[in-house]
Amino acid sequence: MAQAYLPNDYPNSIFSTFSFLGFLVCMVPLPWHLEAWNAGMCMFMIWTGLGCLLLFVNSLVWHHNAINWSPVWCDIAVRYIVGLNIATPATCLCITRRLYHITAIRIPASKLDNRRAILVDVAIGMGMPILGMVLQYIPQGHRFNIFEDVGCWPYTYNTIVGLALVSVPPAVICLVSGVYAVLSLRSFWKSRGQFDEVLSSMGHRNLTPSRYVRLLCFSSLGVVITFMGAMFSLGMNVHFHLVKPWTGWMDTHEDFQRVDQYPAIIWRSRSDLVVALEGSRWCIVGSAFLFLVFFGFVDGAVKKYRSALQTVSTNIGLSSSTSTELLTTSSGAGVKVPPFPAVEVAVPEHVLDISPIRSQSQSSIAMTNSHLSIPSSPTRISNVFPAIAMTPLGRTNTYQIV
């Protein structure tokens, strides 16, 4: 068994379960936020939710094996992981920037200006991650790596160019977002006595002071966590591993089609790899549950989650009484939740309408590559671990803590 040599290691099914729950946590309330045109929040939910789904699929397909089952899927997956490394701070920047404009500028904009502001948010939340995907190809040493239980993962050759294009941008975006967060908090504190009047005059009647603070705390905490991960990644690459000089495009992309495959017995024996890989994928799932903590337990959200649970239970053949049992309160044994309310069309109260267009209510840790010789037969990799032949490649890997 693949886990026999790691008796203290948690089962990979635990991560699979939480990653799928993270996908549901982000995608179920997405239509409600789309109704409010909350551009920054919607992009955060899309990037994080799809990232959780991608990691969920990887944890199932590469459970107890490191075989290159689907090269095309891995090409897409590693590119998305690279983009997600920038998407999290970029979407938080959209949120803090919008909050700053609401409380500090206080200039009612025309409909055209409002649409232009939405386009700017989309350019930040979508354009910057896509640009990061493109630029990562420059220091990408080979196609991708496959780690047992984790799946395919991007590879960046540890050079000055690699650090500048992959590790530094998330930290810089976090700093800019942090400045906006401080300015937003400062303007909120100055106008806290007349905050309701300010929001009403700007056309944000659905945004209360408590909701403003909750949204600001959510984006600020996301920025802090991402910044710490980016700095940890950068420090590990610079301090613990040799940063190679940039010797040109041809040298970096030599043998580019190579795919390195690592069984768990190898990569779990390296503490730096365990921190990089496990930290990266759990940070993505943690971002989904961070959203749940701030926005998933308010009254409007609870009602909508109940309605969604009732719809799902009805479609799979469960009765309403059965779904009601699932929501029995923990404070009173045997006390059942009343029947689910009907699904409402209106935007729930918990959705924070901060859009100006609506006036109504993971990180890099370097390592030395090893090439795994995989037999041509479809034998499971866990059955051939004793016969592994490792050949040093003289290259250095970089892995993002997103």
N, C-alpha and C positions, 0 to 999 in steps of 0.2 A: 504493500500500500504506500502511496506517495506521501502520506502524512505520518508514517510510522517513525521517521527520523526526527519529527518535530512534535513531541507529545504536548508541548505547551502552546502550540499554534492553534488559532481559532479556525473552525471549519469555514471553507470558502463560501458555503451556502449562507452564512450570516451576512456577508457583504452583498451577495446576490439579492437577498431579501430586502435589505435596507436601500440598495440602489434602485430597486423597482418601486419601493414606497416613495423614494425621493422623486422619481419620475411622476408618480400620481400626485404627490403633494404640489408639484409645480404646474402640471398640465390641467388638473381638474378646475382650478379657479381661473385659468387663463382667459376664457371667454368673458368673464365678468370684468376683468381688468381691461380687456380690449374694448369693451363697451364704453369705458371711461377714457380711452385714449391715453393711458399712462405709458408713454413710450419707453421710458427707462425701465420701469418695473416689468413691463411685458417682455422686453428683450432679455432682462435678467432671467425671467422664468423660462423663456424658450431655450436660451443657451444652457442653463443649468439642468432643466428637465431632459433635454435631448442628450446632454452629457451623461446623466444618470442612466438613461436607457442604453446608451452605447456601452457603458461600463457593465451594465447588467448582462447584455448579450455577450460581451467578452468573457465575463466570469463563468458563463454557462458553456460556451463553445470551447474554451481552453481550460476547462476544469480537469485537472490531473493530466494535462498534456501540453506540449509546446509545438505542435505540428502546424505547419503553414497550410491550414485548410482553405483559406479564402484570401489570396493576395489583394484582390480588388477592395474587399471590405477593409482590410488593414490599411491600404492607402488612404481610404476615406477617413477611417477612425483616427489615425495618427495626425492627419491634417486638422481634424476637428479638435483634437486635444490641444494642439498648438494654438489654435484660435481661441479656445476656451481659456488658455493661460492669460490672454489679454482681455477677453470679453468680460470677465468678472469685474476688474477694476474700471473698465470702460463704461459698463452699464451703471455702476455706482457713481461714476463721474456725471453721467446724464442726470441722475436723481439729485445729487447735491447741487449741481449747476442750476437745475430747474427750481429747487427750493430757494436758492440764493436770489434768483430773478424775481420770485414771488414776493419776498419780504424786503429786499434791498432796493430794487429798481422802482417797483410800484408804478409803472407806466402802462396803462391799459393799451394793448396793441390791437391793430386792425386784424381782420380775418386773414389777410395776406401775410402779415407778420407772424401770426399764430401758426400758420402752415409752414412758414419758413423755419420757425423754431422747432417744429416737429421734425422737419427734414434734417436739421442740425443734430438733433438727438439720434436719429437713425444713422446719420453719417458717423457719429462717434461710436454708438453701440454695435453697429454692424461693419462699418467701413474699417475701423482700426483693427478688429480681429482678423478680417479678411486680408488686410495688408500684412499683418503679422504672419499669416499662413504663407503668403507669397515670399516674404523676406526670409523665412526660416529655411527655405529651399537652398539658399546660398551656402550656409554652413552645414547643411545636412550631409553627413558623411556617407551613409548608405540608406537603403530603402526604408527599413524599419527593423525593430527587434520584437521577438515574441517571448513572453515570460509565462511560464506555467501558472495557471490560476488567475493571472492578471490579463493576459491577452496581448495584443499588439500595442507597441509603445513607440513614440517618436525617438529618433536619434539625432543628436547635434554634436558635431565635431568640436571639441573643447579648444577653440581658438579665441583670439581677441574679437574677431568678427562675430563668432557665435555668441559670445557674452553680450556684445553690443546689440545684436539683433534679436536675441531671445530672452536673456535674463534681465537686462536693464529696462526695456520699455514698460513692463508691468509696474516696476518700482516708481518710474517717473510718472505714470498715470495716477498711481496711488497718491503721490505727493501733490499733484494738481487737484485731485479730488479732495484731499485733506484740507487744502487751502479753502476750497469752496465750502466744505463742511464747517470750518471755523468761522468763516464770514457769515454763513447762514445762521449759525447759533448766535453769533454776536448781534445780527440784525433782529433776530427773534427776541433776544433778551431786551433789546432797547425798546421794542414796540409791543412787549407782551401785554401791556395794559389795554392797548387798542388793537389787538391782533385780529379780533373778529371783524372790526370795521375795515381793517386793511384788506383782509381776504374778501370781504363782501364788495369793496370798491374795485378789486381786481377781477371779480367775477368767479371766485373760487368759494362758493357758498358751501360746498360739500367737504371742505378741508377745515377741520377744527384744530385748535392748538395742540390737543393731545395726539391727533393723527399726524400733524406736522412733526412733532417731536419723535413719534414712533418711527416715521419714515426716515427722519434724519439719523436716528440711532441705528436703524437697520443698515443704511448705506455706509455710515461711518464705521460700524463694526466690521462690515465686509471689507472696507478699505484697509483697516488695521490688520486683519487676518491675512489678506492678500499681500500686503507690504511686508509683513514678517516672513511669509513664505518666500517671497522674491529675494529678500535680503539674505535669508538662510541659504537659499540656493546659490546665490552669487558668492557668498562667503565660503561655502564648501568647495566650489569650483576653483576659487582663487587661492585658498589657503591650503587645502588638503590634496590638491591635484595640480599637476603641472599644466599650465596654460600654454598650448603649442602656438608657435608663430604662424601667421597666415601665409601660406606658400602658393596660393593661387587656386583657381577654380579646378583645374585638371587634377591636381594632387588631392584636393578635398573630395572630389567625386570619383576618384579611382575605385573601381569595383563597386559602383553605386548600386547595382541590382542585388547585392548580397543581403541576405536575411539571416540575422543571428538568432538562434533559438536557445533558451535557457530553461532547463528544468528547475523546479522549486528547490531541489536539494543543493543547487549551486547558488542561485541568487539569494535564497534565504540564509545562506551561510555568511553573507556579506551584510553587516549591519548598516552600511551606508546605502546599499541598494534597498534594504527593507524600509528604511526611513523615507527614501525618495519615492518608491513605488506605492507603498501603503499610505504614506502621507498625502501623496498626490490624489489618489483615487478617493480616499476618505474625505479630503477637503471638498471635493466636488459634491459628494453626498451630503456633507455637513452644510454646504451652502443652501441646499434644498430645505433642510430642516431648520436652518436659521430663518428662512422665509416663513416656515410654519410657526415658529415661536412668536414672531412679531405680528403675523397677519392671519394665522389659522385658527385662533381661539376667540376672536371677537364674535359678538352675537350673530352678525350677518353671515360670517364665514361658516359658523357651526351649523346654521340653518341650511346653507347651501350644500355643505358636505353631507348632511343628513338626507337632503333631497337626492343628491347624487347616489348615495348608498341605497336608497329606496329604489331608484331607477335600475341600478345594477342588479339588486337582489330580485327585482321583478323579472328582469330579462333572463336571469339564469334559473328561474323557477322557484325562488324562495318566496314565501308568503310575507306579507307586511308585518305579521306578528313576529316572524323569525328575525327580520331585520331590526325590528324594535328591540328584541332581546339583545342584539349586538351592542346597542347603545344604552344599556342599563347603567344607571349611575353607580359609581363606586362608593359614594357616601352613604347610600341607603340600600342595603341588601334587599333584593326583591322588588325595589321600586322601579317601575318601567317608565321609559320615556314615552310621552304621548305620541300618537301616530304622526308620521311625517307630514309636514305641510306641503301643499302643492308647490311645484317649481314656479318661481316668480320670473317674469320677463324683465322687470326693472333691475337696474344695477344695484347690487346689495350695498348696504350702508358702509361696510368696511372697506370698499374699494376707494382708494384715495384719488380723487380727481384733481391732479395737479397739472393737467394739460391746459395750455393757454387757449386751446381751440374750443373748449367746452365751458360755457359760462354757467350752465345749470348745475341744479343740485347734483501646477501645481507647479515645481522648481527644479533647479538643475544641480545634480550631484554627479561628479565625474568618476569614471571607473575604467579599468583596462579591459578591452574587449577580449572575448574568448569565442572561438568558432566551434559550434557543436556539429559534429558529423552525424547526420540522421540517416538511417538505413532507408533504402529505396522501397522496401516493403511497407505496407500500411500497419505494421505492428505498433501498438500503443507505446508512446515514448517512456511511460513509466515502467514498462517491461524491459527496456534496454538500458536503464540507467547505469548498471554495473559496467557496461561496455563503452561508456562515453569516452571519446578521444578529443581532447581540447588542444587547439593550436593557437598560440599567441598571435595577435594581429597587429600589435603596436599602435593601436588607435585608442582614443579616449571617448567614452560615452558621456552625454549630458542628458539628464532627465529632469523635467520640470515638476516642481511642486506647485500645483495650480491653486 
